[in-house]
Every structure is written in structure tokens, then in C-alpha cells.
Amino acid sequence: MILDQDGNIATITQEKATIVELVKKLKELYPKFKNDNVIVSLTSLKPLGLDDIVEFLQISNKHRGAKHSFVIVSDKIDLDIVPDEIVVVPTTQEAYDIIEMEEMERDLGF
């Protein structure tokens, strides 16, 4: 797991471990990035299924409930099967765009 900081955006890149191991590690390290918007990049992993994405549901809901963005980047999942509660986009640029939009919405009180 690689953790990069870019302003108020923490980018977490997973290269080898399983999704379950990654989510466990995210929960352990949560205090480190709890005040940042988070991008989890899964682009180097094998194709993902619904079960893999749902693993992130609890931490995503907690983070979004604290008024921060939580975006998963993967081009290896059918976006039609992803639950609406989790934001999944195919590219890192789209993740930055989502965070920018969500920040504007929060600033406007939506």
C-alpha cells in the first residue's frame, strides 16, 4: 500500500495485497487521513467484483458522513453493478473531478 498526500487529498494505491487486507489496513491507518479526501487506486489489481467493492462500504460511509470524499479508481469493474453509496470511477482524473464537485456542493450546503 502506497500513501501519497497532495494537499487535502490522500491517494492510496494498492498493488499486491487482497481487497480484504487493504480495507483492514485502511481501518488501522484511518486517523492518518480522516481529515482528507481519499482516492483509493485499484488500477493495478485483477478484475473486481461487487463483493470487492462492497468491502469498502463501511469505511466509505464513515468518511463521507464526516463530510469528506471517498473515491475508488478502477477500470476493472462493471460500473452498473456498483451500489450508489460508493463512488467508483475509471480514472484518477475523474476521481479528482468528483472530489472538486463534492467540495463545491459542501461549500454550497448541499
N, C-alpha and C positions, 0 to 999 in steps of 0.2 A: 504494500500500500504506500503510495506516494502522496504527500500532502503539500500542496502549493498554496501560498497566500498571495492574492492580488487585490489590494485594497480591502474592501469588506466582502470579498468573495473567496471562499476556501474551495479549492479544486482537489478532489480526492480521486486518484487514479488507481485502479485495481488491475494488476497484470496476471497474477497466478492463482491466488487462493480462491476458494469457492465463495459463492454469494453468502452463504450462512456464516462463514468465517469473517467475511468483510463486515456484515451487519453487526456481528458480535464486537469486532474491533471498533466500529463507529460508535457503538453504545459506550464502550470503555473510554474513548477519546472525546466524547461529546462535549465536555466542558471546554475543550480547546477551541472549538469552532461554534459554540452555541449562540454567539452574538453575530455570526457572519451568515451571508447567503452561501448555500452549499451546492456545488456541482459534483456529482459522482459520475466519473467517466468509466464506463464498462466496455469501451470500444474494442479492447484487445481480448475480451473473453469470447468463448464459444457462443453460438446462438442461445438466446434466453427464452424462457417460457414464462407463463403467467405466474407460476409458483416462485420463480426467482424474483420477479418484480414485487410481488406481494410481501416478500421478506422485508422490504423497506417501508412498508405501510406504517408501522408504529412510529418509527423514528421520523418519517416524513410528516405525519400528522402532528407530532410533538413540535417539530421545528416550525412548521407552517402556522401552528397555533400560537407560537411565540412571535409571530409577525416577521418571519424570515423565509426566504425562498429555499426550496429543496428541489433540485432538478437532476434527473438521471439522464445520462447521454449514452445511447446505444442505438446502433443501426441494425442490430441483430434480433429485433423483436417486432412482431406484428403490432403496430400501434393501436389497431382496432380492438385488441383484447385487453389493453391496459385499463385498469379502473380509473375513473375520473379523479379520484383522490390523489393520484400520483402523477407528477409531471414527468413525461419521458419524451425526449426529442432526439433526432438522429445525429445532430452535430453540436459541437461545443459553441459555435457562434449562435445557434438557436437558443442554447442554454443562457448565454449572456443576454440575448434579446428578451427572453422570458423574464429574467431577473429584473432587467430595466423596466419592463412593462409593469411587473408586480410592484416594484418600488414606487412607480408613479401612481398606481392605484392606491397603495397605502398612504402616500402623501396626500392624495385627494380624499381619503377617508372611506374608500370602498371596502 
